[in-house]
Amino acid sequence: MDNLIGKKLDGLYEVRELIGSGGMANVYKAVMLGHNGPVPVGTVVAVKVLRQEYTHDPDLVRRFKNESKAISLLNHPNIVKVYDVSVNNDLQYIVMEYVDGMTLREYLNERGGKLSSRETVHFISQILKALEHAHANGVVHRDIKPQNIMLLDNGQLRMMDFGIARISRADNQLLVGKAMGSVHYISPEQAKGDETDCTSDIYSVGVMMYEMLSGHLPFDADDVVEVAIKQISDQPKSLREIAPEVPGALVEITEKAMAKLPQNRYASAREMLDALDTYVQNPSVMFEYQYITEDAPEKVVKRTMNQNRAHRQPEPSAPRRKKRKTIFLPALLGITIAFCIACMLLNYLILNDSSNLMNNKADIVLGDYIGMTQEQAQAVDQIASGQIKVTWEQEYNSNYAAGYIYKQSPVSGRNVREGQSVTLTVSLGTQYVTVPDLTNYVQSDAEQQLKDLGVSVLVTQAVDTSVASGAVIRTDPAAGTQVEAGSTVIVYISRPQVATTTKVPSLIGLTVDDARTLLVQNRLGLGSQTEQYSDQPAGAIIGQDPQAGSTVKLNDRVNIVVSAGPEPESEAPSSSGEGGWWDELWGGSSSSSSAATEEPSSGGGFSGGFGDFWSSLLG
């Protein structure tokens, strides 16, 4: 059994169960025992604990602490919240929001590894929004992969493990059998051990997008070193080849994100988001990106086999007779290639329409019909005269009024053959659906009904004693309201009444440590401490405020008075004996005190020390 399960971390978090395990840390489900900022007592949290074998690595612990503190400042709906970070000599852990869902990797596996274009854009957009927020706060993830992204039931994503998996330049070497983060998703510069920035995250997002659209990783091999080498020097198979059904715009976006040179990728997450938004508005758009080439030869990782081959001695030159033979072979090859080219040219001339051997149809430039009504388009000469054949389609589109063409394929400006078939899609306008009455439905059934209608669902909890716990109280917009397809409907789920007050326990007679534990168990905190002498043992509590039995709010603090033990006895003043205060006052011993009754001296004052004082006082 795990030795942390059942333990209380710093008296604040009770570890319940192990829910995940990685190469560097374990993740546990825990419950809040004490108040921690905005997180109430009783909240279920996830606690990521650094593995014991790494706790004495000062460099790793330092990065774990510093980067976790930076990540705790991030606040975005697509990023898992970090509540607390604790680093000491024996235990290092991070307390995070507990997300009840599955990883994106598990979701991909359930779907056979491939998603639709719509799902891909939905997920990638959320990932980019999270990265946009992180990059703006100076945090680069460096380990983007489906395993680090949680998927909630409502389709929302939560990104985890920001920066924690980063490894140093010294560790980032191509060592056989040692995975460098997530080698299938790392950027070429990360595989080389070079400096990384936000464009490295963009590359990893591109790899994920490639995998979602095609169902395949761009680079794979049994050896992680081989995968890293491919990331640096190879080009993946084109999506146009392995997934021809993917829209061309998404192919272009994926290729730009996965460009080998960082300067050829999107400069920011926002720039890539804008490209996805452009595609959503016009799926037939073509970006036609231009790329710069590398000035210096590309840095290539060479195999040991190739390096050894480079050190071989050159072979003796072949005899002159064989050399003449090798000259003949390239000449023969050149003649063959020239013949093939000539045949290809001849076939082109025969089959090309311009030769008029096959048909007499002319090329025409396709007009732009987007924004026209169907009637207006049919009046255009190209369509009216039958130069092109039109296939009409209808779809809902909130950006175009009903009856207007919003998409055409092929796009305008293309050279097409007379009689070419062109598809024009006419908008049906905005699709509206009616929110059903889901009162008293269980949460899962309510969410499914709304998703089937084509709306997004946001679940929140509220208290309503008239509705069973876990059932729907109401929706916003209310039942019967017509909403636009794709908009969000908030579903309020009933939860049990949560106590907001508690009774103050009696702390009298307890030690301070025992009192603190008892207060935490009652969802209270320890307030100020003062000491007071009493006949009770030192360290025992003799007073408290509020008093035992009082009703107070949760997380209020109780002030205590602690016994300082019995008051020490004071020494009584001495009335006789040498050195007493009486002797000091009269300037002599108690046996000569009668001198004060003698007649005044000729000086008119009393004898003795006090007489001198009195004389000086009276002048």
C-alpha positions in Angstrom: 0.0 0.0 0.0 1.2 3.5 -0.8 2.7 5.0 2.4 1.0 8.4 1.7 -2.6 7.2 1.6 -4.4 8.2 4.8 -1.7 10.7 5.7 -2.3 14.4 6.4 0.0 16.7 4.5 0.9 19.7 6.7 -2.4 19.2 8.5 -4.3 20.6 5.5 -4.8 17.8 3.0 -5.8 14.2 3.8 -4.6 11.8 1.0 -7.4 9.4 0.0 -6.2 7.5 -3.1 -3.6 7.3 -5.9 -5.2 8.4 -9.2 -2.2 8.8 -11.5 1.5 8.0 -11.8 4.2 9.4 -14.1 7.9 9.2 -14.5 8.6 12.1 -12.1 5.6 12.3 -9.8 2.5 10.6 -8.4 -0.9 12.2 -8.3 -3.3 11.6 -5.4 -6.9 12.5 -4.7 -7.1 14.4 -1.4 -9.6 16.4 0.7 -9.0 19.9 2.2 -9.0 19.8 6.0 -8.0 23.4 6.6 -8.9 26.7 5.0 -6.6 27.7 2.1 -7.6 31.0 0.4 -10.7 30.6 -1.8 -10.8 26.8 -1.4 -13.3 25.8 1.3 -12.8 22.9 3.7 -14.0 19.6 2.3 -13.0 20.4 -1.3 -11.6 17.5 -3.2 -8.2 18.4 -4.7 -5.5 16.6 -6.7 -2.0 16.5 -5.0 1.0 16.0 -7.2 3.9 14.6 -5.2 7.5 14.5 -6.4 8.8 10.9 -6.4 11.0 10.1 -3.4 14.1 9.4 -5.6 14.0 13.0 -6.9 13.6 14.8 -3.5 17.3 15.2 -3.0 18.1 16.5 -6.4 18.6 20.2 -5.6 18.3 21.4 -9.2 15.0 19.5 -9.8 13.5 20.6 -6.5 14.4 24.2 -7.3 12.7 24.1 -10.7 9.8 22.3 -9.2 9.3 25.1 -6.7 10.1 28.1 -8.9 8.1 27.0 -11.9 5.1 25.8 -9.8 4.9 29.2 -8.1 4.8 30.9 -11.5 2.1 28.5 -12.7 0.0 29.1 -9.7 -0.4 32.7 -11.0 -2.2 31.5 -14.1 -6.0 31.8 -14.1 -7.8 30.6 -17.2 -10.8 28.3 -17.7 -8.7 25.9 -19.9 -5.9 25.6 -17.3 -6.1 23.5 -14.2 -5.9 25.8 -11.1 -3.0 25.4 -8.7 -3.9 26.1 -5.1 -0.8 25.5 -3.1 2.9 24.5 -3.4 5.0 23.0 -0.6 8.7 22.2 -0.8 10.7 20.9 2.2 13.5 18.5 2.7 11.3 15.4 2.8 8.3 16.1 0.6 7.5 18.3 -2.4 4.0 18.6 -3.6 1.6 20.7 -5.7 -2.1 21.0 -4.8 -4.3 21.5 -7.9 -7.9 21.5 -8.9 -9.4 18.0 -9.1 -10.8 17.4 -12.6 -13.3 14.6 -12.9 -13.0 13.5 -16.5 -10.7 11.6 -18.9 -7.5 12.6 -20.6 -7.6 13.6 -24.2 -5.5 10.6 -24.9 -8.2 8.3 -23.5 -10.8 10.1 -25.6 -8.7 9.7 -28.8 -8.3 6.0 -28.0 -12.1 5.6 -27.6 -12.6 7.3 -31.0 -10.0 5.1 -32.7 -7.4 7.8 -32.6 -9.1 10.0 -35.2 -11.5 12.9 -34.8 -13.7 14.9 -37.1 -12.6 18.3 -38.4 -15.2 20.0 -36.2 -14.0 18.2 -33.1 -10.4 18.9 -33.9 -11.0 22.7 -34.3 -13.1 22.7 -31.1 -10.3 21.1 -29.0 -7.3 22.8 -30.7 -8.9 26.2 -30.2 -9.2 25.6 -26.4 -5.6 24.5 -26.2 -4.4 27.6 -28.0 -6.5 29.9 -25.8 -4.8 28.3 -22.7 -1.4 28.7 -24.3 -2.1 32.3 -25.2 -2.8 33.1 -21.6 0.3 31.2 -20.4 2.7 32.7 -22.9 1.4 36.2 -22.0 2.5 35.4 -18.4 5.9 34.2 -19.5 5.2 30.4 -19.0 6.0 28.0 -21.8 4.6 24.5 -21.4 7.2 22.4 -23.3 5.3 19.2 -22.9 2.1 19.5 -24.9 0.5 16.1 -25.4 -2.9 14.5 -25.1 -1.9 12.9 -21.8 -1.5 16.3 -20.2 -5.0 17.5 -21.2 -8.2 16.6 -19.3 -11.6 16.5 -21.0 -14.7 17.3 -19.0 -18.2 16.0 -19.8 -19.3 19.3 -21.2 -16.5 19.3 -23.8 -14.3 21.8 -22.0 -10.6 21.1 -21.8 -8.2 21.6 -18.8 -4.5 21.8 -19.6 -2.1 20.4 -16.8 1.6 20.1 -16.0 2.7 23.6 -17.2 6.5 23.7 -17.1 7.0 20.9 -14.6 8.2 18.4 -17.1 10.9 20.8 -18.5 14.4 19.3 -18.5 17.7 21.2 -18.5 20.0 21.6 -21.5 22.4 19.2 -19.8 19.7 16.4 -19.7 18.3 17.2 -23.1 20.6 14.9 -25.1 19.8 12.2 -27.6 20.6 9.3 -25.2 19.5 5.8 -26.3 16.5 4.6 -24.3 15.9 8.0 -22.6 12.7 9.8 -23.4 13.1 13.6 -23.7 9.8 14.7 -22.4 7.2 13.4 -24.9 9.4 12.7 -27.9 6.5 12.2 -30.4 5.4 15.8 -29.7 8.6 17.8 -29.1 9.8 20.4 -31.5 13.0 20.0 -33.6 14.8 22.6 -31.5 13.9 20.8 -28.3 15.1 17.5 -29.7 18.4 19.2 -30.5 18.7 20.7 -27.0 18.5 24.2 -28.3 16.6 27.1 -26.7 12.8 26.8 -26.8 10.1 29.4 -26.7 6.4 29.8 -27.4 6.8 28.6 -31.0 7.9 25.2 -29.6 4.5 24.8 -28.0 2.9 25.8 -31.4 4.8 22.9 -33.0 3.5 20.4 -30.4 0.0 21.7 -31.0 0.5 21.1 -34.7 1.6 17.5 -34.0 -1.6 16.9 -32.0 -3.7 18.5 -34.8 -2.0 16.2 -37.3 -2.8 13.2 -35.1 -6.4 14.2 -34.6 -7.1 14.7 -38.3 -5.3 11.6 -39.6 -5.3 9.1 -36.8 -1.6 8.8 -37.1 1.5 10.4 -35.4 3.7 12.2 -37.9 6.8 10.4 -36.7 7.0 7.0 -35.0 9.6 4.3 -34.4 10.5 1.7 -31.8 13.4 3.8 -30.6 12.8 7.2 -29.1 16.1 8.4 -30.6 14.9 7.5 -34.1 11.8 9.5 -33.5 13.8 12.5 -32.3 16.0 12.3 -35.4 12.9 12.3 -37.6 11.5 15.3 -35.7 14.8 17.2 -36.6 15.3 16.1 -40.2 12.3 14.4 -41.8 9.1 15.7 -43.3 5.9 13.9 -42.3 3.6 12.4 -44.9 1.2 15.0 -46.2 -2.3 15.0 -44.7 -3.5 15.3 -48.3 -2.0 11.8 -48.9 -3.1 10.0 -45.7 -6.3 11.9 -45.0 -7.6 13.4 -48.3 -11.0 14.2 -46.8 -9.4 16.9 -44.5 -10.2 20.4 -45.7 -7.3 22.1 -47.4 -7.3 25.1 -45.0 -6.8 22.7 -42.0 -4.0 21.0 -43.9 -2.3 24.3 -44.4 -2.7 25.4 -40.7 -1.3 22.0 -39.5 1.7 22.3 -41.9 2.5 25.8 -40.8 2.3 24.9 -37.1 4.7 22.0 -37.7 7.3 23.9 -39.8 10.8 22.8 -39.0 12.1 26.4 -38.7 10.5 28.3 -35.8 10.3 31.5 -37.9 8.0 29.6 -40.4 5.5 28.7 -37.7 2.7 30.9 -36.3 4.4 33.6 -34.2 1.8 33.2 -31.4 -1.1 31.1 -30.3 -3.4 34.1 -31.1 -2.1 34.1 -34.8 -3.0 30.4 -35.1 -6.4 31.0 -33.5 -7.1 33.7 -36.0 -6.3 31.2 -38.8 -8.8 28.7 -37.3 -11.4 31.4 -37.0 -10.9 32.3 -40.7 -11.4 28.7 -41.6 -14.6 28.4 -39.5 -16.0 31.5 -41.2 -15.0 30.2 -44.7 -14.2 26.5 -44.9 -13.1 26.8 -48.5 -10.4 29.5 -47.8 -6.8 28.8 -48.9 -4.0 30.5 -47.1 -1.1 29.8 -49.5 1.6 30.4 -46.9 5.1 31.3 -48.0 8.1 29.9 -46.1 11.6 31.1 -45.8 14.5 28.6 -46.3 17.4 28.0 -43.9 20.5 29.9 -44.7 22.9 27.4 -43.2 22.9 23.7 -43.8 20.4 21.9 -41.5 21.8 20.4 -38.4 21.4 16.7 -38.7 21.9 14.1 -36.0 24.0 11.2 -37.5 23.9 7.6 -36.5 27.0 6.0 -35.0 27.0 3.7 -38.0 27.1 6.6 -40.4 29.9 8.2 -38.4 32.0 5.0 -38.5 31.3 4.7 -42.2 32.7 8.2 -42.7 36.1 7.1 -41.2 36.6 4.3 -43.6 39.7 4.5 -45.8 38.9 5.2 -49.5 38.9 2.2 -51.7 41.6 1.7 -54.4 40.6 3.2 -57.7 39.1 0.8 -60.2 41.0 -0.2 -63.4 40.6 2.2 -66.4 38.6 -0.4 -68.3 35.9 -0.4 -65.6 35.9 3.3 -65.3 34.9 3.6 -69.0 32.0 1.3 -68.2 30.8 3.5 -65.4 30.8 6.5 -67.8 28.6 4.6 -70.3 25.9 3.8 -67.7 25.1 7.4 -66.8 25.0 8.2 -70.5 22.5 5.4 -71.0 20.5 6.5 -68.0 20.3 10.1 -69.4 19.1 8.9 -72.8 16.4 6.8 -71.1 15.2 9.8 -69.0 15.1 12.1 -72.1 13.0 9.5 -73.9 10.6 9.3 -71.0 10.2 13.0 -70.9 9.5 13.2 -74.6 6.8 10.5 -74.2 5.2 12.4 -71.4 5.2 15.6 -73.4 3.6 13.8 -76.3 0.9 12.4 -74.1 0.2 15.8 -72.7 -0.2 17.4 -76.1 -2.5 14.6 -77.1 -4.7 14.6 -74.0 -4.7 18.4 -73.4 -7.9 20.1 -74.4 -5.9 22.8 -76.2 -4.9 20.3 -78.8 -8.6 20.0 -79.7 -8.0 16.2 -80.3 -10.3 15.1 -77.6 -12.9 17.8 -77.3 -13.6 21.4 -78.2 -14.6 22.7 -74.7 -13.0 26.0 -73.7 -11.6 27.1 -70.4 -13.5 29.7 -68.4 -12.7 31.6 -65.3 -15.2 30.7 -62.5 -17.1 33.7 -61.2 -17.6 34.6 -57.5 -21.2 33.8 -56.4 -20.7 34.2 -52.6 -23.1 36.8 -51.2 -25.6 36.4 -54.0 -29.1 35.0 -53.7 -29.9 31.8 -55.6 -32.0 33.8 -58.1 -29.2 36.3 -58.7 -26.7 33.6 -59.3 -29.0 31.8 -61.8 -29.3 35.0 -63.8 -25.5 35.2 -64.3 -24.4 34.3 -67.8 -22.1 31.4 -66.8 -25.0 29.6 -65.2 -27.9 30.9 -67.3 -26.1 29.8 -70.5 -25.1 26.4 -69.1 -21.4 27.0 -69.2 -21.2 25.5 -65.7 -23.5 23.0 -64.0 -24.6 24.0 -60.5 -25.3 21.6 -57.6 -27.3 23.4 -55.0 -26.9 22.6 -51.3 -28.5 24.2 -48.2 -27.0 24.5 -44.7 -27.6 26.6 -41.6 -25.1 29.5 -41.2 -25.5 32.2 -38.7 -23.2 34.6 -40.6 -25.3 34.8 -43.7 -29.0 35.6 -44.0 -31.3 32.9 -45.3 -31.3 32.6 -49.1 -27.7 33.8 -49.7 -24.8 31.8 -51.0 -22.0 31.5 -48.5 -19.8 28.8 -50.0 -18.8 27.6 -53.4 -16.5 24.8 -54.6 -14.3 25.2 -56.6 -13.6 28.7 -55.4 -13.9 31.8 -57.6 -11.0 32.7 -60.0 -10.2 29.1 -60.9 -9.9 28.0 -64.5 -12.4 25.3 -65.1 -13.6 23.4 -68.2 -16.9 24.5 -69.8 -19.6 22.2 -68.4 -17.7 21.9 -65.0 -19.9 21.0 -62.0 -19.8 23.7 -59.3 -21.4 23.3 -55.8 -23.0 26.4 -54.4 -24.2 26.3 -50.7 -27.1 28.5 -49.8 -27.6 29.6 -46.2 -30.8 28.6 -44.3 -30.0 31.4 -41.8 -29.4 30.9 -38.1 -30.6 27.6 -36.7 -32.7 28.0 -33.6 -33.6 25.2 -31.1 -36.0 25.3 -28.2 -34.6 24.6 -24.8 -36.6 21.6 -23.3 -37.9 21.4 -19.8 -35.3 19.3 -18.0 -36.5 19.9 -14.4 -35.7 16.8 -12.2 -33.8 15.1 -15.0 -30.5 13.5 -13.8 -27.5 15.5 -15.0 -26.2 13.0 -17.6 -29.6 12.7 -19.4 -30.1 16.5 -19.4 -26.6 17.1 -20.9 -27.2 14.5 -23.6 -30.5 16.0 -24.6 -29.0 19.5 -25.0 -26.0 18.2 -26.9 -28.3 16.3 -29.3 -29.9 19.7 -30.0 -26.5 21.1 -31.0 -25.9 23.5 -28.0 -23.0 23.6 -25.6 -23.6 22.8 -21.9 -22.2 24.5 -18.9 -23.0 22.8 -15.6 -23.1 24.6 -12.3 -24.5 23.7 -8.8 -27.0 25.3 -6.6 -29.0 24.5 -3.5 -32.7 23.7 -3.8 -34.2 21.5 -1.1 -37.2 20.7 -3.4 -35.1 19.0 -6.0 -33.2 15.8 -5.4 -29.4 16.0 -5.2 -27.9 15.6 -8.7 -31.0 16.5 -10.6 -31.7 19.6 -12.7 -33.2 22.6 -10.9 -33.5 24.9 -14.0 -31.8 26.0 -17.1 -30.6 29.4 -18.3 -32.1 30.3 -20.8 -35.3 28.9 -19.3 -37.2 26.0 -20.8 -39.2 27.0 -23.9 -36.7 29.6 -24.9 -35.4 29.5 -28.5 -31.6 29.8 -28.6 -29.1 29.7 -31.5 -27.5 26.4 -32.2 -24.0 26.3 -30.9 -24.8 28.7 -28.0 -24.3 27.7 -24.4 -27.1 26.7 -22.0 -26.3 26.7 -18.3 -27.7 23.8 -16.3 -28.2 24.2 -12.6 -27.8 20.9 -10.7 -29.1 20.5 -7.1 -26.5 19.8 -4.4 -27.0 19.2 -0.7 -27.2 22.1 1.7 -23.7 22.8 2.9 -23.4 23.9 6.5 -22.0 27.5 6.9 -21.8 27.5 10.7 -20.4 25.2 13.4 -20.3 24.9 17.2 -17.1 26.0 19.1 -15.6 23.1 21.0 -14.2 23.4 24.5 -10.5 24.0 24.5 -10.0 24.4 28.3 -7.2 22.2 29.6 -5.8 21.3 26.2 -2.4 22.1 24.9 -2.1 24.6 22.0 -1.2 21.8 19.5 -4.2 19.6 20.6 -6.5 22.7 20.4 -5.3 23.5 16.8 -6.1 19.9 15.7 -9.5 20.0 17.3 -10.4 23.3 15.7 -9.3 22.1 12.2 -11.6 19.1 12.7 -14.4 21.5 13.4 -13.6 23.7 10.4 -12.2 26.5 12.6 -8.9 28.1 13.0 -6.7 29.1 15.9 -6.6 32.8 16.6 -4.4 34.9 18.9 -2.6 33.4 22.0 -2.0 35.3 25.3 -0.4 34.1 28.5 -1.7 34.5 32.0 -0.5 33.3 35.5 -2.8 30.7 37.0 -2.7 27.6 39.2 -3.1 25.5 36.1 0.0 23.8 34.6 2.0 25.9 32.2 0.9 25.5 28.6 -2.7 24.5 29.4 -5.5 26.6 27.9 -7.4 28.4 30.6 -9.6 30.7 28.5 -11.1 31.0 25.0 -13.1 33.4 22.9 -15.7 32.7 21.6 -16.8 30.4 24.5 -17.4 26.7 24.0 -20.9 26.0 22.5 -21.1 29.3 20.6 -22.3 29.2 17.0 -19.8 30.8 14.6 -19.2 30.8 10.9 -17.0 28.2 9.3 -13.3 29.1 9.2 -13.7 31.6 12.0 -10.8 31.8 14.5 -10.9 31.1 18.2 -8.6 33.2 20.5 -7.1 31.4 23.5 -5.5 32.3 26.9 -2.6 29.9 27.9 -1.5 29.4 31.5 2.0 30.6 32.3 2.0 28.7 35.6 1.8 30.1 39.2 2.8 33.7 39.7 6.3 33.9 41.4 6.4 35.1 45.1 7.9 38.6 45.7 10.6 39.2 48.5 9.5 41.2 51.6 11.6 44.3 52.5 14.0 43.9 55.5 13.5 46.2 58.7 16.8 45.4 60.5 20.2 44.2 60.0 23.1 45.6 58.1 22.6 46.8 54.6 18.8 47.3 55.2 17.0 50.2 53.5 16.5 51.9 56.9 20.3 52.0 57.4 20.8 53.5 54.0 18.1 56.1 54.6 19.5 57.3 58.0 23.2 56.9 57.2 23.8 54.4 60.0 22.8 51.2 61.6 19.5 50.5 63.3 21.3 50.5 66.7 22.2 54.2 66.3 18.7 55.3 65.0 18.3 57.3 68.3 20.6 59.9 66.8 17.6 61.3 65.1 16.2 62.5 68.4 19.3 64.4 69.5 19.3 68.2 69.6 20.0 70.0 66.5 23.7 70.6 65.9 25.2 74.0 65.8 24.5 73.9 62.1 20.8 73.7 62.8 20.3 70.3 61.0 19.8 66.7 62.0 22.8 64.5 62.4 23.3 61.7 60.0 22.8 61.3 56.3 19.1 62.1 56.3 19.8 65.2 58.5 22.1 66.5 55.8 19.5 65.9 53.2 16.8 67.6 55.3 19.1 70.6 55.9 19.8 71.0 52.3 16.1 70.8 51.5 15.1 73.5 54.0 17.9 75.7 52.9 
